[in-house]
Amino acid sequence: MKKIALLHFAYPPNIGGVETLIHQHVQVLSNLDFEVTVITGSGEETNPKVKLIVIPEFQSVMNFNPFLQEKILEKGIIDNDFYDLADQISQKLEKNLENIDIIVIHNMITIVRNLPFIYAFKNYVKKYPNKKYVGWIHDHSYINEFQIKDLDKVANSKFEREILTTPIAKVQYVAISESFKEPFIKLMNLKENDVVVIPNGLNLKTFLEIDDLIWGILEKFNLSKSFPTILSPVNIMERKNLEYCIDVIYHLKKFYPDISYIITGNPSKHHSTIEYLNHLKERINKLSLQKNIIFFNNFLNRAMVSSEIHDLYQFSDLIFFFSKSENFGLPLLEAFATKTPIFVSDLKVFKEVGRDLANYIDYKTTSPEDAALIIHDFLKKNKFIKANYLTKSQFDLKTIIENKFVPLLK
């Protein structure tokens, strides 16, 4: 197991975008093949798989020695006080990074908050060139709104300017966007290939508060990459009209090869519903939809609880509810509450509940192929659904770390 350390000025519960992102990185990395240590100026960690080391000298110098920070930044004075602090930091680096294989510095080497740290870290890298170093750059003190500032005006000393604009040999730089990379490589006089872009992302499971069981099934079928993901939150019985839904899925698959269709419920123990389930499975096999349709009863021997149903609504792109008969239609309200578009049959009671806010299709007069064309047109025009898929498929933090960050470390 590789030992990795992530360094930053602060860590949660301190508030900040970088602090939050590092915490999410830590949670992902601790579940991969890494022994994770966080070294920070201030923070707390309750995950027993993560080691936290607090070193006050790693904070912004302003937090613990404002007079020295004033001397360094406002007066541009680099004297014994500066080098004494750098020596203290060097000793802490030596002690705490001794057994670490990979060292990831978030923002600390491009921000003026602690120049003695940068000085000490540069010397550490020179002394131990065989370790793996990553400089994860979220900001630079000399870049604002993707423009390089006038260095003659913003740099407080020649020393500061050089230390913030001279690349550190052996450090693999990572920028969080192509837009930021462009001025960064220009400022640092780096080549295009010297900087890798790894975007920020969301820990979807945590952000959406998805239960472990549901997330495990979503991951098993790689549903973050599926599009569209369609849900029918119904039990398996003939009046739910699932064969019509399956036929619509068949025709939608012509446009969306990675489509997924989730059916949440169970058949009852009556002979007729078991027969109906077998009929559905035969139809799925005939239409070659085995990889596209998921029966949740294969993973649960109980009814789903409300939080699990809610998770599936949130994660899905569309709801299908093409019942032949209902006395109310609760999925309409569940879909509205989770802002998930819903397609329903043209029942009087559905219009009573859903007014003109649902998408109605008369399954008696609209063939599955025509229904698929209606839904395809809806998907093409709905920017919210496209944005949701973009986030799930390209900005899931676990996927980003596994596919973009971990390969850098080999």
matplotlib code that plots the C-alpha trace (Angstrom):
import matplotlib.pyplot as plt

x = [0.0, 1.5, 1.8, 0.5, 0.4, -1.7, -0.6, -2.5, -2.7, -6.0, -8.4, -12.1, -13.8, -12.1, -14.2, -13.0, -13.3, -9.9, -10.3, -13.5, -12.1, -9.0, -11.3, -13.2, -10.0, -8.9, -12.1, -11.8, -8.0, -8.5, -10.8, -8.3, -4.9, -3.4, -2.4, -3.4, -1.9, -3.1, -0.6, -2.1, -1.8, -5.3, -8.0, -9.7, -10.4, -12.6, -12.0, -9.9, -8.3, -6.7, -3.8, -4.0, -0.9, -1.4, 1.6, 0.8, 3.7, 2.0, -0.8, -0.7, 2.1, -0.5, -2.3, 0.6, 3.2, 1.5, 4.6, 6.8, 4.2, 4.1, 7.9, 7.9, 5.1, 4.6, 8.2, 9.8, 12.4, 13.9, 16.1, 17.0, 13.4, 12.3, 15.1, 14.5, 10.9, 11.9, 14.3, 11.5, 9.3, 12.2, 12.5, 8.8, 8.9, 11.9, 10.1, 6.6, 7.4, 10.2, 8.1, 5.8, 6.1, 3.8, 3.6, 0.7, 0.9, -2.4, -1.9, 0.9, 3.6, 1.9, 0.3, 2.1, 0.6, 3.7, 6.8, 9.1, 7.2, 7.9, 11.6, 11.7, 9.8, 12.0, 15.0, 13.3, 12.5, 16.2, 17.3, 14.8, 14.4, 13.3, 9.9, 6.8, 5.7, 2.5, 1.8, -2.0, -2.6, -6.0, -4.8, -1.8, -1.2, -0.1, -3.1, -6.5, -9.5, -7.1, -4.9, -1.3, -1.0, 1.6, 4.5, 6.3, 3.3, 2.3, 5.6, 6.9, 10.5, 12.7, 12.9, 9.1, 8.8, 11.4, 10.1, 6.6, 7.4, 10.3, 9.0, 10.2, 12.1, 10.7, 7.2, 4.3, 2.1, -1.7, -4.1, -7.8, -8.9, -7.6, -8.6, -6.3, -3.5, -3.0, -1.9, -0.2, 2.2, 3.0, 3.7, 5.9, 7.6, 6.4, 5.7, 2.3, 3.1, 4.5, 1.0, -1.8, -5.4, -7.4, -10.8, -12.6, -15.5, -18.3, -18.4, -21.8, -22.6, -21.9, -23.4, -26.6, -26.6, -27.1, -27.5, -24.6, -26.8, -28.1, -24.8, -23.3, -25.8, -25.4, -21.7, -22.1, -23.9, -21.7, -24.9, -23.0, -22.0, -25.5, -27.7, -30.5, -31.2, -34.9, -36.8, -40.2, -40.9, -43.6, -44.3, -44.3, -47.9, -49.7, -51.6, -48.3, -47.8, -44.1, -44.1, -44.9, -42.1, -39.7, -40.7, -40.1, -36.7, -35.9, -36.7, -34.8, -31.8, -31.4, -30.5, -28.9, -26.9, -26.0, -29.6, -30.5, -34.0, -34.6, -37.7, -37.8, -40.6, -41.2, -43.8, -46.4, -46.5, -49.5, -49.1, -50.2, -47.6, -44.8, -46.0, -46.0, -42.4, -41.3, -43.1, -41.2, -37.9, -38.6, -39.4, -36.1, -34.1, -35.9, -35.1, -31.5, -32.0, -30.4, -27.6, -30.0, -32.7, -32.2, -34.7, -34.0, -35.7, -32.6, -30.7, -33.3, -35.5, -37.6, -39.5, -37.4, -37.4, -38.3, -34.6, -33.7, -36.6, -35.6, -32.0, -33.2, -35.5, -32.6, -30.2, -32.5, -33.0, -36.6, -39.5, -41.8, -45.3, -47.4, -50.0, -53.2, -55.1, -54.5, -56.6, -54.1, -50.5, -48.0, -44.9, -46.1, -45.7, -42.4, -41.1, -42.2, -40.6, -37.3, -37.5, -37.3, -39.2, -41.9, -43.7, -47.1, -50.1, -53.0, -55.2, -57.8, -56.6, -53.0, -54.2, -56.1, -52.9, -50.3, -52.4, -50.5, -47.1, -46.4, -45.7, -48.7, -48.6, -51.7, -50.2, -53.4, -52.9, -49.2, -46.9, -43.7, -41.7, -43.6, -43.4, -39.6, -39.4, -41.4, -39.1, -36.0, -37.1, -37.7, -34.2, -32.5, -34.1, -33.7, -30.5, -31.1, -30.9, -27.9, -26.2, -27.0, -25.5, -22.4, -21.9, -22.4, -20.3, -17.4, -17.2, -17.7, -14.7, -14.0, -13.9, -11.6, -9.2, -9.1, -8.8, -6.7, -4.8, -3.8, -2.2, 0.1, 1.6, 2.8]
y = [0.0, 3.3, 6.1, 9.4, 12.8, 15.7, 19.2, 22.4, 25.5, 24.3, 21.4, 21.1, 22.1, 25.2, 26.6, 27.0, 25.5, 23.9, 22.6, 20.9, 19.4, 18.0, 16.4, 14.7, 13.6, 12.1, 10.1, 8.7, 7.9, 6.2, 3.7, 3.0, 1.4, 4.3, 4.9, 8.5, 11.2, 14.8, 17.4, 20.8, 24.0, 23.5, 20.9, 17.7, 14.3, 11.5, 8.9, 6.2, 5.3, 8.7, 10.1, 13.8, 15.8, 19.5, 21.7, 25.4, 26.6, 25.3, 27.9, 31.3, 33.1, 35.9, 33.4, 32.8, 35.7, 38.7, 40.8, 38.5, 38.3, 42.1, 42.2, 39.6, 40.9, 44.6, 45.5, 42.8, 42.0, 38.5, 38.1, 35.7, 35.6, 34.2, 31.6, 30.6, 29.8, 28.0, 25.9, 25.0, 23.9, 21.9, 19.9, 19.2, 18.1, 15.8, 14.2, 13.8, 12.9, 10.4, 7.3, 9.0, 7.9, 10.5, 14.1, 16.3, 20.0, 21.8, 25.5, 26.1, 26.6, 29.3, 31.5, 34.2, 33.2, 31.2, 31.9, 30.2, 27.0, 27.3, 27.9, 24.9, 22.7, 23.5, 22.5, 19.3, 18.3, 18.9, 16.7, 13.8, 13.8, 10.2, 10.7, 11.5, 15.2, 16.7, 20.4, 20.7, 24.4, 25.9, 29.5, 31.7, 35.0, 36.6, 35.4, 37.1, 36.3, 34.3, 37.3, 37.6, 40.6, 43.3, 41.7, 45.0, 46.2, 43.1, 41.4, 42.8, 41.7, 40.0, 37.1, 36.7, 37.0, 34.4, 31.9, 32.1, 32.0, 29.5, 25.9, 23.3, 20.5, 17.0, 18.4, 17.3, 20.3, 19.9, 22.7, 22.5, 23.8, 24.5, 28.1, 28.4, 26.3, 28.8, 31.8, 29.5, 27.9, 31.4, 32.9, 29.9, 29.6, 25.9, 23.8, 22.6, 19.1, 20.1, 20.7, 18.2, 19.3, 17.4, 19.1, 19.5, 17.2, 16.1, 13.1, 12.1, 9.5, 12.0, 15.1, 13.3, 11.4, 8.1, 5.0, 2.5, -0.3, 1.8, 3.3, -0.2, -1.2, 2.0, 1.4, -2.3, -1.3, 1.8, 3.9, 7.2, 6.5, 5.3, 7.7, 8.0, 6.2, 5.6, 4.5, 2.8, 2.8, 0.1, -3.5, -6.1, -6.7, -6.6, -3.3, -1.5, -2.0, -2.8, -4.6, -1.2, 0.4, -2.3, -1.8, 1.9, 1.2, -1.0, 1.8, 4.4, 2.2, 2.9, 6.5, 5.7, 2.5, 2.9, 3.4, 1.8, 1.0, 0.3, -1.5, -1.3, -3.5, -7.2, -9.6, -10.8, -14.4, -15.0, -17.3, -14.7, -12.1, -14.7, -15.6, -11.9, -11.5, -14.5, -13.0, -9.7, -11.6, -13.5, -10.2, -8.7, -11.6, -11.5, -7.7, -8.2, -5.8, -8.0, -5.4, -2.5, -3.5, -3.9, -5.6, -4.4, -7.4, -9.3, -7.4, -7.0, -9.5, -6.7, -3.6, -0.5, 2.2, 5.8, 7.0, 4.3, 5.3, 8.9, 8.1, 6.4, 9.3, 11.8, 9.7, 9.0, 11.1, 10.1, 8.3, 5.9, 5.3, 4.0, 2.1, 0.9, 1.8, 3.6, 5.1, 7.9, 8.0, 8.8, 8.6, 11.8, 13.7, 11.9, 12.9, 16.5, 16.6, 15.4, 17.5, 14.4, 14.5, 11.9, 10.3, 8.8, 7.2, 9.3, 8.4, 10.8, 10.4, 11.3, 14.5, 15.2, 14.8, 16.1, 18.8, 19.8, 19.4, 15.7, 14.4, 12.3, 9.5, 7.5, 4.0, 2.7, 5.0, 5.7, 2.9, 2.2, 3.4, 6.7, 7.1, 6.7, 9.4, 11.8, 11.0, 11.3, 14.8, 15.7, 14.5, 16.4, 19.7, 19.4, 21.1, 20.2, 16.5, 17.0, 19.0, 16.3, 13.6, 15.7, 16.0, 12.3, 11.0, 13.5, 15.1, 12.3, 12.8, 9.1, 8.6, 11.7, 10.5, 6.9, 7.9, 11.0, 11.3, 7.7, 7.1, 10.1, 8.3, 5.2]
z = [0.0, -1.1, 1.5, 0.4, 2.2, 1.3, 2.5, 2.8, 5.0, 6.6, 6.6, 7.7, 9.8, 8.5, 5.8, 2.2, -1.2, -1.3, 2.2, 1.3, -1.9, -0.1, 2.4, -0.4, -2.0, 1.3, 1.6, -1.9, -1.6, 1.7, 0.0, -2.7, -2.3, -0.3, 3.3, 3.7, 5.8, 6.0, 7.1, 7.8, 9.8, 11.4, 11.1, 12.4, 11.0, 12.3, 9.7, 11.4, 8.1, 7.8, 9.8, 10.6, 11.6, 12.6, 12.3, 13.1, 11.1, 8.0, 8.3, 6.7, 8.6, 9.4, 11.7, 14.0, 13.4, 11.8, 12.4, 10.3, 7.6, 7.5, 7.2, 4.4, 2.3, 3.0, 3.6, 1.4, 4.1, 4.1, 7.2, 10.0, 11.2, 7.7, 7.7, 11.3, 10.4, 7.2, 9.3, 11.7, 8.8, 7.3, 10.5, 10.5, 6.8, 7.5, 10.5, 9.0, 5.4, 6.2, 5.2, 2.7, -1.0, -2.6, -1.5, -2.8, -2.1, -2.5, -3.4, -0.8, -3.3, -5.4, -2.7, -0.7, 2.6, 3.8, 1.7, 4.4, 3.7, -0.1, 0.6, 2.9, 0.6, -2.4, -0.4, 0.7, -2.9, -3.8, -0.9, -1.7, -5.5, -5.6, -4.0, -6.1, -5.8, -7.1, -6.9, -7.1, -8.1, -7.5, -7.4, -7.9, -6.1, -9.4, -11.5, -11.3, -13.5, -15.8, -16.3, -15.1, -12.8, -13.3, -11.3, -10.9, -8.9, -7.0, -6.1, -2.8, -3.4, -5.9, -3.6, -3.5, -7.2, -7.9, -5.4, -6.7, -10.4, -10.5, -11.1, -8.7, -10.4, -9.9, -9.1, -11.3, -11.6, -11.8, -12.7, -12.0, -15.5, -19.0, -18.5, -15.5, -17.0, -19.8, -17.7, -15.2, -17.7, -19.1, -15.7, -14.7, -18.1, -18.3, -21.3, -22.2, -21.2, -17.8, -16.4, -16.3, -15.9, -13.4, -12.8, -9.5, -9.0, -6.7, -4.5, -5.9, -3.2, -0.4, -2.1, -3.1, 0.3, -1.5, 0.8, 0.7, -0.7, -3.6, -4.4, -4.5, -7.1, -9.1, -9.2, -10.0, -13.3, -13.9, -14.0, -13.8, -17.4, -18.4, -20.4, -19.9, -16.7, -16.5, -13.4, -12.9, -9.1, -9.4, -8.3, -11.0, -12.1, -15.4, -14.8, -14.4, -18.2, -18.0, -21.3, -23.0, -21.0, -22.1, -25.8, -25.4, -24.0, -27.0, -29.4, -27.3, -27.3, -31.1, -30.0, -26.6, -26.6, -22.9, -21.8, -18.4, -17.1, -13.4, -12.1, -8.3, -7.2, -6.6, -8.0, -5.5, -4.7, -6.8, -9.7, -12.2, -11.3, -11.4, -14.9, -15.8, -14.6, -16.6, -19.6, -19.1, -18.9, -22.1, -23.8, -22.5, -23.9, -27.2, -27.5, -26.3, -23.4, -20.7, -20.1, -20.1, -17.7, -13.9, -11.6, -8.1, -6.6, -7.6, -4.9, -2.2, -0.4, 1.2, 0.2, -0.5, 2.2, 1.4, 1.5, -1.1, -3.4, -3.0, -4.0, -7.2, -8.2, -7.6, -9.7, -12.6, -15.7, -16.3, -14.6, -16.6, -15.1, -17.9, -15.7, -17.3, -14.2, -10.8, -8.2, -7.4, -8.7, -5.9, -8.2, -9.9, -6.6, -5.8, -9.3, -8.8, -5.3, -6.7, -9.9, -12.0, -15.3, -15.5, -18.5, -17.6, -19.3, -20.2, -17.2, -15.9, -12.3, -13.4, -14.9, -11.7, -9.6, -12.1, -13.9, -17.0, -15.3, -16.3, -19.8, -20.9, -23.5, -24.4, -24.6, -26.4, -29.4, -29.3, -30.4, -28.3, -31.3, -31.5, -27.7, -28.0, -30.6, -28.3, -25.4, -27.6, -28.6, -25.0, -24.0, -26.9, -25.7, -21.9, -20.9, -17.2, -18.0, -20.1, -17.4, -14.9, -17.1, -17.7, -13.9, -13.3, -16.2, -16.2, -12.8, -10.3, -8.0, -7.5, -11.3, -11.7, -9.1, -10.4, -14.1, -14.0, -10.7, -9.8, -13.2, -12.6, -9.6, -11.4]

ax = plt.figure().add_subplot(projection="3d")
ax.plot(x, y, z, "-o")
ax.set_aspect("equal")
plt.show()
